Amino acid sequence: MTKENRQKLSILIVLLVVLGLTLVLGYRMNRPEVTAAVQPPETKTSANPPAPTDARIRLDLVEKPASAAEEIGRKNVFQYRQAPVPVVTGQRGGPGTTPEVPSGPVNVPPAPIRPPGPVAPPGPPPIPLKFQGYAVSSSSGGQMTAFLTDDASRHYNVSAGEILMGRYRITQVSAASVEVEDLEANRRQTLPLLK
């Protein structure tokens, strides 16, 4: 046998092994499962009723006989322990007649009706400035200059009476706080000194 023939033979053997493994695995995946007959354990009813905190599922309440199929769609699942709607059978008359109304009271609690209260409009947003510090100028007679920052970390040096960003008037500057008036919302806010 030549070297080329031995190489072809070895490739053929490898392909046959791969084919055999594919067939075996394919058969194992597609064969039907063998199930053994397992008897369910008998349900034992105890004389002790379950506690309200008992988290077990009671299968005797879940599994109902086939006669319960007529109750499907007659129960309101959003109310706890509500009696099913009575089924009126044996109606006489044809089209255009009114069905018989079952006698007896129907327990439907009235829903409390609360009128909606007045909704207050939202107030103006708080002034987006922070009082970072101050300086006292000795050359201008002790006038205080406040150092303010906004949400975008821009810094402003302002003194009393100045208008900032065309909207905020600085009304008072002290060592503990700055009083700012919002000209558009016509309100005042005191900004405390941040530490």
Contacts in CASP RR format, 6 or more apart in sequence:
PFRMAT RR
TARGET T0000
AUTHOR 0000-0000-0000
METHOD contacts of the structure
MODEL  1
MTKENRQKLSILIVLLVVLGLTLVLGYRMNRPEVTAAVQPPETKTSANPP
APTDARIRLDLVEKPASAAEEIGRKNVFQYRQAPVPVVTGQRGGPGTTPE
VPSGPVNVPPAPIRPPGPVAPPGPPPIPLKFQGYAVSSSSGGQMTAFLTD
DASRHYNVSAGEILMGRYRITQVSAASVEVEDLEANRRQTLPLLK
1 9 0 8 1.000
43 59 0 8 1.000
43 60 0 8 1.000
45 60 0 8 1.000
50 56 0 8 1.000
50 58 0 8 1.000
70 87 0 8 1.000
71 84 0 8 1.000
74 84 0 8 1.000
74 85 0 8 1.000
74 87 0 8 1.000
75 82 0 8 1.000
75 84 0 8 1.000
75 85 0 8 1.000
76 82 0 8 1.000
83 107 0 8 1.000
86 102 0 8 1.000
88 99 0 8 1.000
88 100 0 8 1.000
88 102 0 8 1.000
91 97 0 8 1.000
91 99 0 8 1.000
91 100 0 8 1.000
124 182 0 8 1.000
124 184 0 8 1.000
124 185 0 8 1.000
124 187 0 8 1.000
126 189 0 8 1.000
127 168 0 8 1.000
127 180 0 8 1.000
127 182 0 8 1.000
127 189 0 8 1.000
127 191 0 8 1.000
128 150 0 8 1.000
128 151 0 8 1.000
129 148 0 8 1.000
129 149 0 8 1.000
129 150 0 8 1.000
129 156 0 8 1.000
129 164 0 8 1.000
129 168 0 8 1.000
129 180 0 8 1.000
129 191 0 8 1.000
130 148 0 8 1.000
130 149 0 8 1.000
130 150 0 8 1.000
130 191 0 8 1.000
130 194 0 8 1.000
131 146 0 8 1.000
131 147 0 8 1.000
131 148 0 8 1.000
131 177 0 8 1.000
131 178 0 8 1.000
131 191 0 8 1.000
131 192 0 8 1.000
131 193 0 8 1.000
131 194 0 8 1.000
132 147 0 8 1.000
132 148 0 8 1.000
132 149 0 8 1.000
132 155 0 8 1.000
132 193 0 8 1.000
132 194 0 8 1.000
133 146 0 8 1.000
133 147 0 8 1.000
133 193 0 8 1.000
133 194 0 8 1.000
134 144 0 8 1.000
134 145 0 8 1.000
134 146 0 8 1.000
134 147 0 8 1.000
134 173 0 8 1.000
134 175 0 8 1.000
134 193 0 8 1.000
135 144 0 8 1.000
135 145 0 8 1.000
135 147 0 8 1.000
136 142 0 8 1.000
136 143 0 8 1.000
136 144 0 8 1.000
136 145 0 8 1.000
137 143 0 8 1.000
137 144 0 8 1.000
137 145 0 8 1.000
143 159 0 8 1.000
143 160 0 8 1.000
144 159 0 8 1.000
144 160 0 8 1.000
144 173 0 8 1.000
144 174 0 8 1.000
144 175 0 8 1.000
145 157 0 8 1.000
145 158 0 8 1.000
145 159 0 8 1.000
145 173 0 8 1.000
146 157 0 8 1.000
146 158 0 8 1.000
146 159 0 8 1.000
146 170 0 8 1.000
146 173 0 8 1.000
146 178 0 8 1.000
147 155 0 8 1.000
147 156 0 8 1.000
147 157 0 8 1.000
148 155 0 8 1.000
148 156 0 8 1.000
148 157 0 8 1.000
148 158 0 8 1.000
148 164 0 8 1.000
148 178 0 8 1.000
148 191 0 8 1.000
149 155 0 8 1.000
149 156 0 8 1.000
150 156 0 8 1.000
156 164 0 8 1.000
158 164 0 8 1.000
158 170 0 8 1.000
158 173 0 8 1.000
159 170 0 8 1.000
159 173 0 8 1.000
160 170 0 8 1.000
160 171 0 8 1.000
160 172 0 8 1.000
160 173 0 8 1.000
161 169 0 8 1.000
161 170 0 8 1.000
161 171 0 8 1.000
162 169 0 8 1.000
162 170 0 8 1.000
163 169 0 8 1.000
163 170 0 8 1.000
163 183 0 8 1.000
164 170 0 8 1.000
164 180 0 8 1.000
166 183 0 8 1.000
167 182 0 8 1.000
167 183 0 8 1.000
167 184 0 8 1.000
168 180 0 8 1.000
168 181 0 8 1.000
168 182 0 8 1.000
168 183 0 8 1.000
169 180 0 8 1.000
169 181 0 8 1.000
169 183 0 8 1.000
170 178 0 8 1.000
170 179 0 8 1.000
170 180 0 8 1.000
170 181 0 8 1.000
171 179 0 8 1.000
171 180 0 8 1.000
171 181 0 8 1.000
171 188 0 8 1.000
172 178 0 8 1.000
172 179 0 8 1.000
173 179 0 8 1.000
175 193 0 8 1.000
176 192 0 8 1.000
176 193 0 8 1.000
177 190 0 8 1.000
177 191 0 8 1.000
177 192 0 8 1.000
177 193 0 8 1.000
178 190 0 8 1.000
178 191 0 8 1.000
179 188 0 8 1.000
179 189 0 8 1.000
179 190 0 8 1.000
179 191 0 8 1.000
180 188 0 8 1.000
180 189 0 8 1.000
180 190 0 8 1.000
180 191 0 8 1.000
181 187 0 8 1.000
181 188 0 8 1.000
182 188 0 8 1.000
182 189 0 8 1.000
END
